Amino acid sequence: MPELILLNKPYGVICQFSQHELHKTLKDYVQVPGFYPAGRLDTDSEGLLLLTDDGTLQHRISDPRWKLPKTYWVQVEGVPSDEQLAQLRQGVDLGDFVTRPAECERLDSPDIWPRTPPIRSRKTVPDSWIALTISEGKNRQVRRMTAKVGLPTLRLVRVAIGPWRLDGLAPGEMRRLQIRLEDLPRVKHAVGINRSAGASHRLARNDGGGGRRGG
């Protein structure tokens, strides 16, 4: 039966197993042979990354035609207005493409681990959090979306992909699951704001986490 690894990718880790001169890589956290990322997460983003040892499962997770929703908790510069949230929900023209409609809501400051290094904040400019769920994953899409509506991203944490959530995993920790391929068509649209981001604003901090540590 195919296996899936849920990894809480720390900030600054590059999504590759080969050595990198400037960054830690997945090899520093996942020392299980035969697993490869199903999709990616930018080096300066944190949170849920899926890896699998099965090519079919990898394709089903990463192929945009399946439109697995991805939920992010986004710390932005500024306080989002109703109009800005509406723009994110309706779709944002980024020049080279227009994003699909998304789910978006304000988010109370979540109880998550501190980022290392911490974000750069300005005393004269407030910051706040939003929960954003998209069904696509173009290069740096979330950061481009928030910047386009006047809310530059300060911190980006992915908390869910489809039915899989980050719950209980501290940065650098992983959890292994067995997956039945025949179950995937029934869960490809399984996660939305109300059940993932809006339901709970707590995730594992540095002093906790119930997953297995990779490596």
N, C-alpha and C positions, 0 to 999 in steps of 0.2 A: 504494500500500500504506500502511495506517495507520502512523503513527509514535508512539512512546512515549518520553517523557523521564523518566529516573530522576534525581531531584534529592536531594541530601543537604541537607535544610532545616536551617539553623542555628537555634539557640535564639533566641527573641524575634522570629522572622519570622512574620508573619500570612499565612494562606493565602488571599490575594486579590491581584488585580493593581491594583486602584484604590488611590490614595494613602491613607495612614493617618497621623494626626497623631503617634502615639506609636511606631509600629513600622515597621521595614522590611517590604516586601511581596515577593511573588514577582517583581514587575517589576524588582527590584534584582538578580535572579539569572538570570531567564529572559527574554531579550529576543528571543524567537522568536515571531512573530505566529501567532495561531490555535490556541494550545495552552491547555488548561484542565485544572484538577486533576481527577483521578478519585479522589474521596474527599478526606479532609482530614487534617490533623495539627495538634493544638493549638499555640498560639503558644509555650507553655512546654515543648513537646516537640521532639525533634530526630530527624533521620534521614530515612528513605526516604519520598519523596512522588512519586507517579506523575502525569504530565500527558500528555494526548494531544490530537491534532488531529482525532480521529474520534469522533463521538457514540455510535456503536454500541459501540466499544471502551470508551469512558468508562462507559457503562451496564453493560457486562459486568464491569468491574473493581469498580465501586462498589456494584452491586446486591447486597444481603445474601443474596439467594436463591442466589447462586453460592458463597457461603461461602468466599471466598478466605482462606486462613489468613494471619494477620499475626503476625510474631514481633517481640517487643520484648526488649531488654535493660534491666532495671529495677534501678536502685540504690535500695535501701530502707533505712529506718532500722530497725536491729535485725538479728538473725540468724534466718532462717526455721527453724522446727521442722518435723519431719515432718508434724505435724498441720496446720500452716498451709499447707504445700505441698499436702496432700491436699484441704483446703478449696478451694484455687484450682483444682485439677484437677477436682473434682466439680461445681463450680458454686457461685456465691456469691449469696445473696439480698440484693439491694441495695435492697429495699423496693418500688421501682417495677417491677422485673423480676428474674428469676433468670438469671444468666449460664449459657451453655452450658458443658459440660465443656471444659476447656482442657488444654494440655500445659504442664508447669512443672517446672523443675529448678533446683538451685543452680548458680551460675556463678562461676568464678574471675574476679577483677577483670579486665575486658577491657582490651586495649591499644588505647584509642581516644583521640581528641583531647580536650584539657581543655575544659571548658565555660566560656564567657564570658557572664555572670559565673560564678564557681565556686559550687558548692552551699554552703549553710550547714550545717555539720556541728557536732555537739556532742561535746566531748571525752569526756563521760561516757557517751555512747550509741554503740555500734558501728554500722557500716553494712555492707551486703553487697549482692551482685548476684544476681538470678535471671533466667532466660530464660523468657518466657511467650509462648505461642502461642494466640491466640484466633481464632474463625471469625466473629466479629461485630464491630461497631465502634460501640457506643453512645457518647454524649457522655461523655468523660473516664472511660471504662469501666475501663481498667487502673488508674488512680489510685484509683478507688472500690473496686475489687476488693482491692487490696493494703491499703488503709486499713481495709477491713471486717474483714480477718483479723489486723489489728494490725501491719501492716508499711507505714507511710506511705512513699509514693514520694518520693524525693529528686531523681532524674534518670530521664528516660524517653527511650530511643533506639529507634526502629523500624529493624530491620535487614533485614526481608524482607516482601514481600507476594506471596503465591502463589510463582511460580518466580523472581521478581525479587529480587535482593539488592543491598545497599549496597556490596558489595566494591569497593575501589579508589577510592571517592569521598570526598574531603575535604569539610568543610562549605562549602556554597556552590557545589560543583561538580556538573555534570550529565553524563549520557550519553544519547545518542539511539540508539534501536533501531527497526527496522522489524518489525512484527508481522503475522502472518497470522491473520485472525479465525478461520479454520477450525481453528487449532491450540488455541484457548482451551478448548474442552470437555475436552481431554485433560490440561490442566495446572491445572484449577481447584482441585485438592486436592494440589498438588505439594510443598508445603513443610511440614516438621514440625521439632520441636526437634532431632532427631538429625542432620538434614541441614543445618540452617541455624545455629541458635544453638550447639548442642553441638559441632559439628565444628571450629569455629575461633573464637577469641576475639580476633582481630585485625581491625581496620578501619583505614581511612586516618586518619592523624593530620594535624595542621596542616602538617607539613613534607613531606607526601606526597600520593598520590592520583593515580590514573591516568585520571580522567575528564576531560571537557571542561568548562571553566568557563562557566557561563551568564552572558552579558553581559560 
